[in-house]
Amino acid sequence: MDATDAGPSPLAATGGPAPSLDWAKSAAALTRIVGGVAVVSALSLLDEPRRVGFGYAVAFGWIPVAGLLEAVRRRWPGAVIDATTLVADVAFLFSVLIAFDGTAGTVLVALTLVVGFHAYVGGRRRGLIGAALAVAAVYGGEIVAEQGPAFSAFTLALFPLVVGAIAVLASAVEAERTQLSGGLARLRHKADLILTGVAESVMVSSPRGRIRQWNSAAERTFACARGDAVTKSCNDVLGLHYGVEELDCSRGCALLEARLRTEDDLQVWRLGPTGDRQPLLAHVSPLLDDDGAVVEVVHSFRDITALMRADEAKTMFLATATHELKTPLTVIMGFTEFLQRQSDLPAPQRDEALRSVHDRARQLAGIVDRLLMTSRIEAGRIALELRPVLLGPMLADVAGTLGAATGRIITVDVPPGLPVAYADPQGFATVVEHLLENAVKYSESGTPITVSAEAADEFVEVRVRDEGMGMTPAQIEHCFERFWQGETGDSRRFSGTGIGLYIVRSLADAMRASVTVESAPGEGATFRLRLLRPEAADALAAAGGDGEAPALERQEPSIIKEFMRQVGVPGGAA
Amino acid sequence: MTVSGWVGVLNLILGSVYTSYGIMTIVDMKRGWRTHGFSHFGLAWIAMAFTCGPHHLVHGAHVLLEGRIGGPLDLAVVAFGFPAGVIWFLLRLEAVAGGPGDRRIQGTPAWVESLPTVSGVYLAALVTAVIGVGGALPFRPAITPQLFLIVLYAAIGAVLLRTQLINHAFHGGWSLSGLALTFVFPTCGIMHGIYAFYIVSGRYAADWHGLWIDSIGVPAAAYFLWVVWSLHRGSIHDWNEAAGDTLVHERPGDDEAGADLLGVRI
């Protein structure tokens, strides 16, 4: 039976991706076999099977199991389950023939019905195979039956002809029905697949604003299940606004009217599940009948929340970066003009002015370096040379330099004999530098800052700890995002472009390391950088891992895959 | 211990081994389902294990508890296949525990070289003994599943033997686990042959439980053969294509390796 003949598409019915079929096929086939065997075995354990009788065995054994499994088979059709159910059915009735002798005529009728059913459902080939199996079962039963022949020679000769004819007729009827409905079902199935598969939210409504079709993307965008949306009013489900105006579709599709006015896609919005504004890009087109009347309206929506947020973030970043660049430039320009005007300035004052210019120029260079690195990260042009690196001296060096530059005391706590880790020296130094700068910036002067390191079996962990203002859980969630800053707007207390921790995470990823943070408001923050040890990195590379997670998880050996190798299956475990 | 006692005990051990391995496979399949999906191979082997295992258990129980008198030929075939089965199972346990699950046999030692001859002598002796004991006996429908199983197990054994020969031609040496498994299937087939012989000769009763188990064993073995063959042809997908805990090494195509086996360069 073709999948397209199976009535309404499961995709359309659920509005979701195709379910995995294999388990259902296997479970169905297994249950049918086990169910049949269990029934006959249970009955055969009775002292006198005949007391139960063939009719009861079929009525209370085979029919419920077969009916249940046939429902499963129709839900998830396939060749494997077709073949298995056919064999299971004939085998079951064959076993009944043996177990409950004296019911031979009934068995013939039952077998004929089973074959007819399978021929109707599965087509001529399956019907003829079923007929052959049934004939074999009857003849086999004749051989097995110890009480003598159950059928006359005439019956035995006639049975193959009758059951074969039934199989052919039933399959012919089904073939005719299939041919008539097949084309339509295929088209419908294809339409369902397209509707379900597209990434955009698609909604089809009546001209009066009642939802008729609703795909899975729409379920996600509008957080509304198909069953809750279809037949409901567009107003109730969508709640769209165009500008400041709430769209009213009760007298016809308001979006279609707006679209006819603008002749372009519309940017609308609605209140999302969290109460935030959810911007959507809407495209609307009418479906017309032969007379040009609108019979349905097809809407497609694209959620542009992420795009809008990215745009807003970029705008904010430009404003912030401009401000960050302008501040040191203003100082530099002020001092250089001052030095030009005061040519006879005493040496100490001149040196002080020049030092300020130099400090601001270095700050400017730092900002530009970060911007360039962000640009390189986004372009995928970071070239790191990963090799075993001794971290202790590098930590001391970076901490010493930054401590001297900022006047903060940074404690370095590295145990003797710390093993090497897998990293790029320059990348690692940059990461630690950014983490320490972060700690300096967000903690009060005079509070301790500690950088420590510790070895585990598979990685070396570097911790940067400060006792500053800390972060809320929401801030922790976003702190590694590009352009993100804990404070925004004119009220922010700290300078910065919001790319420092983004660079940290990007470099950590590129070094197959991980970076995490633990923090609470008012309790400071601890950043943990886990770098793989070389042997773990080698093992990860050998296993084909991409190295995103430094904590290696060893998979249990699979006896199925191992057994496949024994059998010589290509690509099996080696 | 009497012949019956040995037949009963060996069958109970074999039954426990196969059933245990079936349970282990179920556990493995359940564990890998989420990452690798459904495995035809796993299901086929579970079906095999849960028909082979119960067959031996039921036979052992009949012999030990219900008065069935175990035949000497039955003991001979079970004992002949027993070492291979035990070696293979122990290696599987080792693999499950994270060990190699195999031993590489360098070159072709004398005992490996003698296996075909020993098998031939064994088969000839067995046929002679069968003829000596009962001769050609009439067919009984109750042994139909046994006859199917003989053919199917022989076919599976042939596929495995072909694999071992190809691997030997390509890699040199032999896999102990592979040889053991190759040996297990034909001996199982022969064991079913002797079982059928004892049924038609009247020594063993064609009991319902055994008949049912063996009847289910036929589609199970056919399914297993189909799966193995389909995997070789690449017409079905299974866990062998899933990335995971193992490395996939380059392996020559069957045609290439087969041609090499025949001394032909392509």
Contacts between the chains, C-beta under 8 A, distances in Angstrom:
chain1	res1	chain2	res2	distance
A	20	B	37	6.9
A	20	B	38	7.3
A	22	B	37	6.8
A	22	B	38	3.5
A	23	B	33	7.8
A	23	B	38	5.8
A	26	B	38	6.6
A	26	B	43	5.8
A	33	B	216	7.0
A	37	B	212	6.3
A	37	B	216	6.7
A	40	B	212	7.7
A	41	B	208	7.7
A	41	B	209	7.7
A	41	B	212	6.4
A	44	B	208	5.4
A	87	B	219	6.6
A	91	B	215	7.2
A	95	B	212	7.7
A	140	B	141	6.0
A	140	B	144	7.4
A	143	B	141	4.5
A	144	B	141	4.4
A	144	B	142	7.0
A	542	B	247	7.0
A	543	B	245	7.5
A	543	B	247	7.5
A	544	B	243	6.0
A	544	B	247	7.8
A	554	B	245	7.5
A	555	B	244	5.7
A	555	B	245	3.7
A	556	B	31	6.5
A	556	B	245	7.1
A	557	B	95	6.0
A	557	B	96	6.5
A	557	B	98	5.7
A	557	B	101	7.9
A	557	B	245	6.0
A	557	B	246	8.0
A	558	B	28	5.6
A	558	B	31	7.8
A	558	B	32	5.7
A	558	B	36	8.0
A	558	B	239	6.7
A	558	B	244	6.9
A	558	B	245	6.4
A	558	B	246	7.6
A	559	B	24	5.9
A	559	B	25	6.2
A	559	B	28	4.8
A	559	B	92	6.3
A	559	B	95	6.2
A	559	B	96	5.5
A	560	B	25	6.2
A	560	B	28	5.2
A	560	B	29	6.3
A	560	B	32	6.8
A	560	B	39	5.6
A	560	B	41	6.0
A	560	B	42	4.4
A	560	B	45	7.2
A	560	B	239	5.7
A	561	B	239	5.2
A	561	B	240	6.7
A	561	B	242	7.8
A	561	B	244	7.2
A	561	B	245	7.7
A	561	B	246	6.0
A	562	B	92	7.6
A	562	B	95	4.8
A	562	B	101	5.6
A	562	B	246	8.0
A	563	B	25	7.8
A	563	B	41	7.4
A	563	B	45	6.5
A	563	B	92	7.5
A	564	B	41	5.7
A	564	B	231	7.2
A	564	B	238	7.2
A	564	B	239	6.8
A	564	B	240	5.1
A	566	B	102	7.9
A	566	B	175	7.4
A	566	B	177	5.5
A	566	B	178	5.4
A	566	B	181	5.3
A	567	B	41	7.9
A	567	B	159	7.5
A	567	B	160	6.4
A	567	B	163	6.6
A	567	B	181	7.5
A	567	B	228	5.5
A	567	B	231	7.8
A	568	B	159	7.9
A	568	B	160	7.2
A	568	B	162	7.9
A	568	B	163	3.0
A	568	B	164	7.5
A	568	B	166	7.0
A	568	B	167	6.5
A	568	B	178	7.5
A	568	B	232	7.4
A	569	B	41	7.2
A	569	B	228	7.1
A	569	B	231	4.4
A	569	B	232	6.7
A	569	B	238	7.4
A	569	B	240	4.8
A	570	B	231	7.2
A	570	B	232	6.7
A	570	B	234	6.9
A	570	B	240	6.8
A	570	B	251	6.0
A	571	B	240	4.2
A	571	B	241	5.8
A	571	B	248	5.5
A	571	B	251	7.6
A	572	B	240	4.4
A	573	B	240	7.6
A	573	B	245	7.8
A	573	B	246	3.9
A	574	B	246	6.3
A	574	B	247	5.8
A	574	B	248	6.5
A	574	B	249	4.4
